[in-house]
């Protein structure tokens, strides 16, 4: 079996490594315990997290032991990395609820059976720290001058960096030290925006314990233009099907830019690289086949084969390639509610195509709504029973988002 380091490098994950040759040799010679941290600042993981989940799966398949840290403690402070403003403060109760949601989602991707991966919460050791002892034992190893030169802080100095956030680097470094002592964890991995925090942990282990530890970052999920992927007009693309439906999830990947297909296939699927290169080299109309494969494979990993099949059939039914129209996203509404008519803004909210009436107005104003293929420009339009054919009515938001309304 190829060294997992080479697999990660070939597929395009790796961005920076503290000791490239040593890490590669370590992964070759022994079973390595490594960790990736996830702060539960929302009630679901999103596609930005999925790159990290994929790395954990590759590592576990190669025989290494993942530790998924749920940041119940660090989420109380908030990571300033990549943020222009201070994060919203969350309550302990909300953080704990979010942490439970993360745990359920991780279990779909990682094997946490006996002797396999571990899932731990850094609140277990961070919440009860004695501040004076922490400053004396841990703070003495950190240079403020060096911390201020770190990218995660440097970007915030002009707009204002709170002392609360300034402590985040020490807390994340302390996580690595704790895992090193508890589980012989030698490697921390994370997105490239975590580079400064990861280096801090590597150096803390060396200074406090005289131990050898390593750091590895991987590329953030971005488009060919350098913009973060996983965002739409309506918000983030979540892994929770209640927040982003499997159909909408599928459609997101089906509609990526042609230039991003190969990169997404390499990072977000387990297809062999020969197949990734073949699909990624397709041109013009043929690239749509590669996009179908991408959408199906990623949806299958996140939501399961059955949901991926349904999403693919729905998309094909809508876009003329055959398929099962019954799989199109649908809202059932009692017929009686249309007897006197329902205004279009209310209908948009009922179907979830607009979160509010003001958003519905904006959608119509921008020419982004059709009803039964008729473009709508009237905010006061009323939908009646006469607008339904065989008890069905089709709404389309933008070019690709279809939603069927059925009378019951």
N, C-alpha and C positions, 0 to 999 in steps of 0.2 A: 504494500500500500504506500502511496506517495506521502511524503511528509505533509502534514496539514498546513504548515507554514507556506509550502509551495502552492498548495491548493488555494489558499486564501490570496496569495499574491497573484496567481494566474487569473483568478476570477475578479481581481480588481478591488478587493476589500482594503488592503493595507495602505496606510498613509504614512505613519511614522513609527519607528521602533527605538527604544532606548539602547538596545544592544542586539542588533539584527542577527549576527552570527551565533551569539550565545543563545538567543531565544530559539532559533531554528534547531540548534544542536540539542537543547533541552527537550523540545517537543519530539525530537527523533529518538532520544534515549530513554525517556521515562514518562510515566503518567503524570501529567501536570494538573494541579488544582489552580484554576484561574477564576477571576470574578468580573462581573459587570454590574454596575449599580443603576437602579431605576428609581427616581423620586416619584412617589405617587401624587402628583399635582393635579391629576384628572382621574376620572373613574374608568378609564380605559387606556390601553396602549394604542399608539397610532402607527402609521406606516414608517415614520422616522425611527421608531423603536425596532421595527421589524428587521432592519439591517443587523442590529445587535443580536436579535433572536436567531437570525440565520447563522451568524458567526458561532453562537453557542451550539447550535445544532451541528455545524460542521466539526467543531471541536469535540463534541460528545461522540459523534460517529467515529472519530479517529481515536477514541479511547481515553480522552482527557475528562477531567471532572469539573463541571461548571458550578459556580456559586452565583445565584441570582440574589443580589442584595436589594431588598425593598427599603427605600430610604425614608422610613418613618421618622427618623431623627433629623436627617439633613433637609427633608421637606419642610420642617419647621422654620428653617432659615432661608432656604431658597438659593439655588445656584445662579450666580450672576453671569456665568459663561454664555456668550452669545446674546445677551439681553441688553437692550438700551435703557430699560427702566427696571426698577425693583419689582420683583414678582409679588403678586397678591398674597397676603398672609392667609394661611389656611388654619382652621381649628384642628385640634388633635383628633376630634371625632371624625371630621371629614377625611383627614389623612388616613385614619384607620379604615374607614369604609373603602377608600380608593385602594388601599393596600390589599384588602381582601379581594377586590376585583382583579387586581394584577395577578394575584396568586392563582386564581382560577384560569386566567388566560395563559400564563406560563405553562401550566400543567398540560395544555394541549400540544405544546411544542417540545418540551424537555422532559426526560425521564427522571423523576424524582424518587424512584424506587430505592430499596435498601442498597447502600453502597454506590448509588448513582449520584445524581446532582443534589445540591443543597439549596434551600431557599431560606434566607435569614433576614431579619429586620434590624437595621442598625440602631433603632430606638432602644434595643435591648442593652446596648452598652453606652450610647450617647446621652440618653435622657437622664441618667443618674450620675453623670460625671461631677466630681468636685471641681469647681472652676479654678481655685487656687492651685490644686494639685495638677490640673490639666495644663495650666500656664507654665508651671515649674518643670513638669516632665516632658511636655510636648512643645509648648511655645518657645522654649529656649533653643530649639533646633531650627527655627525659621528666621530668616532675615527679611525685615520689612522692605528694605530697598529692593531685594530680589523679587519679593512678592509683587511689588508695585510695577515691576517691569513685565510681569506675566500678561499675556494677551487678554485673558479673561478679566483682568482688573484695569489694564491700560485703556481699554475701550470705554470704560465707565467713568474714568476720573473727571472728565470735563463736565458730564451731566450730573455727577454726584454718586458716590459709592458709600453705602451705609456701613457702619462698623459691624452690624449684624452679618451682612453678606461677606465682609472681609474675613470673617471666621470660617467661611465655607471650605476654603482650601485646607485648613487645619483639620476640619472634621472629616473630609474625604481621605486625607492622608492617614488619619487615625483609624479609619475603617480598614485600610490596607494593612496597617500594623496589627490590628486585632485579628484579622483573618490569617495573617502570616503566623501569628502565635497560636491561634486556635486550630487551624486546619492545614498548616504548612502551605498556604496559598502564596505562590511565587510570582504570579502574573496578573496584572490588572489590564483590562481591555476596555475600550470605550470609543465614542465618536471623537473626531479630531478636535472638537471644541473642548475636550477634556484633557488635552495634552499637558497643560500646566499643572492641573490637579493630580494627574497620574505621576508626573515627575516628582511632585512633592511627596507622594507616598513612597516611591522608590527610594528617595533620599532619606526619608524618615526611618525606614527599616534599616538602612545602612548605618545611620548615625546612632539610633537607639538600640539596635540589636546586633549590629555588626553583620547583618545578613545580606544575602544577595536576592534582589527582587527585580522584576522587569515590567516594562510597560509597552503596550502596543495600541495604536489608534487606527481606526479605519475611516474611510471616506464617508462623509455625510451624503445622504441620498439627494442628489441635485440633478437638475436638467443639464443639457449640453450648454445652456447659457449661464450656468452657475446658480440658478435659483433653486431653493429648497423644493423638493417634491412632496406630495402628500397634502397639498392645500387646494381647495376649490373655492368658488364664490360663497358657498354655504358653510365653509369651515374646513376643519381637518378631516382626513380620511382615517377613520377609527377601525380597530380590529374587532370591536364589539358590534355584532350584527344589529343590535337595537339602536345603535348610533349611526352606523353606516350600513345600509342593507347590503347583502351579498351581491345583488344586482348592481347597485351603484358602485360597489367596490370593484366588481368585474369591469364595468364601463369605464372607470377611471383608468385602468391599465390598458383597456382596449383603445383608448383615445390618446395615449402618450404620443409625443412627437416622434417622427420616424427616426431621428438621430439618437433617441434615448432607448430604443428597443433593445439593442445588444447589451448595453450596460445593465438594464433592468433584468434581462434574462440571466446574466451572469451573477448578479447580486441577490436576486429574489427567487430563484428557482434552483433545483438540483439537477437540471438538465446537463448532460455532459458538455464540455466546452466545444467539442466538435460540432454538436448540434446548435449550441449558442452562436458559434461563428457562422454556421451555414444560414441560420435564420436571420442573424444580424446583417448578413450581406445581401439579403433580398432587396430589390429595388421597386420603385413605383407602386403599382397596384398589388404586387406580390407581398409587399411588406405588411399588408393587412392580415395575411395568414400568420405571419410572425407575431403580430399584435394579439391575434386570437389565442395563440399558444401561450403567450405571456399572461394574458388575462386569466385564462383557464388555470394555468399552473399555480399562479399566486393565489387565486381564489380557492383552489383546492387545498393548498397548504394552510390557509387561514380559516376557511369555513367548511372544509370537507368536500369530498368528491360529489356528493349529491347536490349541494348548493351550487357548486361550480357548473355542473351539468344543467341545472335549472337556469342559471344566469346566462349561460351560452345559448341555450334554446330560446330564451326570451329575446336576447339581442339579435339572433338570426331571424326570428319572427318579425321583429321591427324593421330590420334593415335589408329585408328581401332575400335572405339566403335560406329560407325555409326554417322550420323550427316550431316550437310549441308556444303559441300565443298565450296559453294559460299561465306561463311563467312570468309574464310581464307584471311589474309591480302594480298592485291594485288596491283600491279602497272601496269597500262595500258600504253603501249609504241607503237607508230606507227610502222607498219610492215616495212615501208621503211627504218627505221633506222638500220634494221638488214640485209638489202639487201647486203651490203658490209661487214657485220659483225660488232659486237660491242665487244670491249675487256672486259674481266671479271671485271676488276677494275672499269671501268666506270659504268658497270651494277650494281655493288655493291653500288656505290654512288647514282645512279638513284633510286634504291629501298630503300635507307636509311639503308641498312644493314652495311654499313661502311661510316663514316663521311668524310674519305679522302682516297686517293689511298695508302698512307703509312699504314693506318689502315687495308685496304683491303689486302695488301701484308702480314701484320702480321697475319691476320686471316688465309690466305692460308698456310703460313709457319707453323702455329701451327696445321694444319690439321683440321681446323674447318669449312670448306666449302664443301658442296656437291651440285652438279647440277644434277637434275633428279636421285638422289641417287648414283651418281658417285662422289667419293672423288676427289677434285681438288688439284693438287700440282704445277700447271703451272701458273705463274703470267701473262704470255702472251697469255693465252687461249682466243680465239675469239669465241663468240657465234653467230651462223648463223641461218637462218630460218630452216635448217634441224634439229636443236636441239629441235624445238618445236613440240609438239604432239597436234593436234587439236587446234593450236594457243596458247598453254599454255606451260610454263616451270616452274619447281619447284626448288627453291633455299632453302637450309637449312643451317643455321648458328648454329654451335654447335650441341647439341642433340635435342633442343626443338624449336628453332626459325625458323618457316617456312615462306616463302614468295613466292607468285605466280606472275609470269610475264605473262601478256596477250597481245596478238597482237591486235591492233585496226586499 
